[in-house]
Amino acid sequence: MKFEEFVAGSHKQQFQYKSFQPALINHGWSWDDPRINVLLEKSTRTLGELNAFTLIVPDVDLFIRMHIIKEANTSSRIEGTRTEMDEAVLEEEAILPERRDDWREVQNYVLAMNRAIEDLINLPLSLRLLRHTHEILMSGVRGERKTPGEFRRSQNWIGGSSLTDAAFIPPHHDELPDLLSDLEAFWHNEDIQVPHLVRCALSHYQFETIHPFLDGNGRIGRLLITLYLVSHGLLNKPSLYLSAHLEKHRGTYYDALTRVRESNDIGHWVRFFLQAIVETAESGKKTFRRILDLKQEFELEVVKLGRRAENARQMIMYLYGTPTITVNKAMELLKIKYVPANSLISALVDVGILQEITGYQRNRIFILRRYMNIFQDEN
């Protein structure tokens, strides 16, 4: 089907409202718009360049861990969670009680993403995997009463306080089995010649339009993008996340999805999505370059510490994956006593590698500030 001939779906009368019944997408796709061809080439190239960093950067999994924390925090913030990056990397006991609910939602997202990536080693991208990921995401937090890990069995809506004033009403729950089966088949249909980045764009649109869970659809839908790219080999590691771009352009993002449903303009959505890939991949490349430069700067500072240099290197390597530390944690990590652990941390504070963030005299927490700034400065 050509994008230019696409009809997004129709409104279907239910008891006292009309739900939107989207068209199936598991078929061939083509388009006449040359802008899509140019963006497809550019997005494929930049994504490949980003992926190359994950193949050549030593100990890349440590840095990927921070990418996931950044994505968890940003994706959750789109849904109204208010946790700062500095908080997201702390242990629960260091979080103020009134902010722990938000913190737990971010931690659930981190766990859900990590578990999903592990599952992809042995399982294909599937509805089963998404349900499992959703169960982890929603368990023990504010959405836990909204059937974690299960597709909805009642009508939901987007915007407004009820079905009567909703901005958008997804398909009736009775329609979900056919729609979701079609979506899953589309991910793996080898009989159609559709580039993966276009499939990924169409899959995200379709998932958000179906809105198959009672809660958490936005986060799962954004997570689906990364899972698709990893599962089909476009990324070796989960290094690209669109949430920061979508948050920055939130209004345009929602407008692009709405434009498909109301005006059948799927080409506009695909262009928006491919441009998001380009800009996010470019940002990701800059992040990796800044990390490599910072590693070199840290190494030059650490050499000056003489006999303590090796312990300092070990601590910094740990901090690349978990960028906060206490003296007690340093003792455990390096298997040294309190005085040398405290002295080493003080030395790293003096040269500007670590920063104390509590202001306390006891139970102090130190953060790898310049490293954290790289992720907080990302677009």
C-alpha positions, 0 to 999 in steps of 0.5 A: 500500500502506498502511504498516499493511499492509506486510510488510517481507520474508522470510528466505530459506534459503541454503546455511548461513544465511538472508538477508533478502529485502526487499519491493519498494517501487516502488508507491503508499503511504498511511497512517492515522497522523495523526502522519506527516501532522503531521511531513510538514508540519513537515519540509517547512516547515523544509526550505523555510526552510533552503533559503531561506537558501541562496538569500539568503546571499551567497557561500553556496557557501563555507559549503556547502563547510564543511557538506560537510566537517562531514558527511564527518567525522561520517558517517565517524566513525559508521563508526569513523573518528577525525578531528577537524574541525580535522584535516579542514580541514588539508592532508595534510602537516600530519596526523600519519602515524598519522592520515592513513588516517582523514584520507584517508577524510574527504577521499574523502567530501568529493570524492565528495559534491562530484563527485556534486553536480556530476554531478546537473547533467547526470545524474538520481539513478541507480545509475550515479551511486551506483556512481561516488560509491562508487568515489571514496569507497573508492579508495585507502583501507582499503576499496579492496580491496572492489570500489570502484564495483561492487555486491557479488558475494558475501554480506555481513552486519551485526554479528558476526564471520561469517554464523553470528553476524551481527545482520542478513544482507542479501539474497543478491547474486543478488537485487540486480539486481531490488531495485536496479532497483526502488529506482531506478524508485521515485526517478523514478516519476511515476505514484504520489502519494508525497511526496518526503520519504516517498520519501526515507525509504523509499529510505534504509531500502531501500538500507540493507536491500539493503546493495549494496556490500561496504563503505561502505553507511552513508556512501553511504546517508546521502549518498543522502538529500542527493542525493535532496533536491537531485535532486528540487528540495527543496534548491537546494544540499546544505545538509542532512545527517543524519549528526550527528543519526544519530550523536547518536541512533545506537541509536534509528536502528539500532533504527528500521531493525531494527524495520521488518525484524522487526516491519514497522513502516515507519510508525515509521521514517518518523516517525523520519526526518521528525523527523530532517529537522525537527531537522537543518533547524532546526539548519542554520537556526541555523548560517546565522544564526550565520554571518551574525552572525559575518560582521558581527562580522568586518566591524566588526573588519576596518574598524579595520585601515585600509589593510589592511582590503581584504586582510583581507576577501579573506583571510576570504572565502577562509577561509570555504571553507578555514578554515586558512591559512599566511603563504605561502598568504596571500602567494600569495592576496593577491599580497603579500610575506612581511612584510605577509602576516605582519603582516596575519595577526598583526593578525587574531590580535590581534583574535581572528579567527585562532588559531595551532594548531601552537605552532611558530615556523615553518610555523605554521598559523592557523585561523578559530576562531570560524567553525569553532566554529559547525560543531563546536557543531552538534548 
